[in-house]
Amino acid sequence: MISEDDLLAADVSFDPPLYKKRVKTHQVYLIPRLGSIVKGKVMGIVLSRTMDRVLGRWSITMEIPVTLAYDNRPEYEVKEFPISDLTRESLYHRILEAFQKESHRIGF
């Protein structure tokens, strides 16, 4: 199991990439320094963009499950592990920051 510190320091990857502007829902993968890929257990970590017609701007919703799983480690017997609420909240802000940084970089 990955420590929560490694999980919070992990690189954030979006699938499909954010430069594909027509796609409104992105899967989020966390890549810690150990080289494993972490995703949500069932649906994954999902980031969705929707247009708020009243405010006239995009709104972002994100779902982070309470159980994460390894995506590329078949040798591990225990592939799933729970995360605390504090870690989920910290991951939410970390992923949102990475989304905003990448969106700004590509001129989104």
C-alpha positions as CSV (number, residue, x, y, z in Angstrom):
1,M,0.0,0.0,0.0
2,I,1.2,3.5,-0.8
3,S,1.7,5.9,2.1
4,E,-0.6,8.9,2.1
5,D,2.4,11.2,1.7
6,D,3.5,9.4,-1.5
7,L,-0.1,9.6,-2.7
8,L,-0.3,13.3,-2.1
9,A,3.0,13.9,-3.8
10,A,2.1,11.8,-6.9
11,D,1.9,13.2,-10.4
12,V,-1.6,13.7,-11.8
13,S,-2.5,12.4,-15.3
14,F,-5.7,13.0,-17.2
15,D,-7.2,10.5,-19.7
16,P,-8.1,11.7,-22.3
17,P,-5.6,14.6,-22.2
18,L,-7.0,18.0,-21.5
19,Y,-6.1,19.4,-24.9
20,K,-9.0,17.3,-26.4
21,K,-11.5,20.1,-25.7
22,R,-14.6,18.3,-26.9
23,V,-14.3,15.7,-24.1
24,K,-16.1,16.8,-20.9
25,T,-15.2,13.9,-18.6
26,H,-11.7,12.8,-17.8
27,Q,-10.3,9.9,-15.8
28,V,-7.7,11.0,-13.3
29,Y,-4.7,8.7,-12.6
30,L,-2.1,9.3,-9.8
31,I,1.5,8.2,-10.5
32,P,3.6,8.1,-7.3
33,R,7.4,8.0,-7.3
34,L,7.3,4.2,-7.0
35,G,6.1,3.9,-10.6
36,S,2.7,2.4,-9.9
37,I,-0.5,3.8,-11.3
38,V,-3.4,4.5,-8.9
39,K,-7.0,4.9,-9.9
40,G,-10.4,4.7,-8.2
41,K,-11.6,1.2,-7.5
42,V,-14.9,1.0,-9.5
43,M,-15.5,4.2,-11.5
44,G,-12.1,5.8,-11.0
45,I,-11.4,9.4,-10.1
46,V,-13.6,11.3,-12.4
47,L,-13.3,15.0,-13.3
48,S,-16.2,16.5,-15.3
49,R,-16.7,19.9,-16.8
50,T,-20.1,21.4,-17.5
51,M,-21.2,24.7,-18.7
52,D,-23.2,26.7,-16.2
53,R,-25.6,28.7,-18.4
54,V,-26.8,31.0,-15.6
55,L,-23.3,32.1,-14.7
56,G,-21.9,31.7,-18.2
57,R,-18.8,29.8,-17.2
58,W,-17.5,26.2,-16.8
59,S,-18.0,24.4,-13.6
60,I,-15.9,21.5,-12.5
61,T,-17.1,18.5,-10.5
62,M,-14.9,15.8,-9.2
63,E,-15.6,12.4,-7.6
64,I,-12.9,10.7,-5.5
65,P,-13.8,7.3,-4.2
66,V,-12.9,6.1,-0.7
67,T,-11.1,3.1,-2.0
68,L,-8.2,3.4,-4.5
69,A,-6.6,0.6,-6.5
70,Y,-3.4,-0.2,-8.3
71,D,-3.9,-0.3,-12.1
72,N,-0.5,-1.8,-13.2
73,R,0.6,-4.0,-10.4
74,P,-0.6,-7.5,-10.9
75,E,2.1,-8.9,-8.5
76,Y,0.5,-7.2,-5.5
77,E,-2.0,-9.5,-3.6
78,V,-3.9,-6.6,-2.1
79,K,-4.7,-4.2,-5.0
80,E,-7.2,-2.0,-3.2
81,F,-6.7,0.3,-0.2
82,P,-8.9,2.8,1.6
83,I,-8.0,6.4,2.0
84,S,-9.0,8.8,4.8
85,D,-11.4,11.7,4.4
86,L,-8.5,14.2,4.9
87,T,-6.5,12.5,2.2
88,R,-9.5,12.6,-0.2
89,E,-9.9,16.4,0.5
90,S,-6.2,17.0,0.0
91,L,-6.3,14.9,-3.3
92,Y,-9.3,17.0,-4.4
93,H,-7.3,20.2,-4.1
94,R,-4.2,18.7,-5.6
95,I,-6.1,17.4,-8.6
96,L,-7.9,20.7,-9.0
97,E,-4.6,22.6,-8.9
98,A,-3.1,20.3,-11.5
99,F,-6.2,20.7,-13.7
100,Q,-6.0,24.5,-13.5
101,K,-2.3,24.5,-14.2
102,E,-2.6,22.2,-17.2
103,S,-5.6,24.2,-18.5
104,H,-3.7,27.4,-18.2
105,R,-0.7,25.9,-20.0
106,I,-2.7,24.7,-23.0
107,G,-4.7,27.9,-23.2
108,F,-8.0,26.3,-22.2
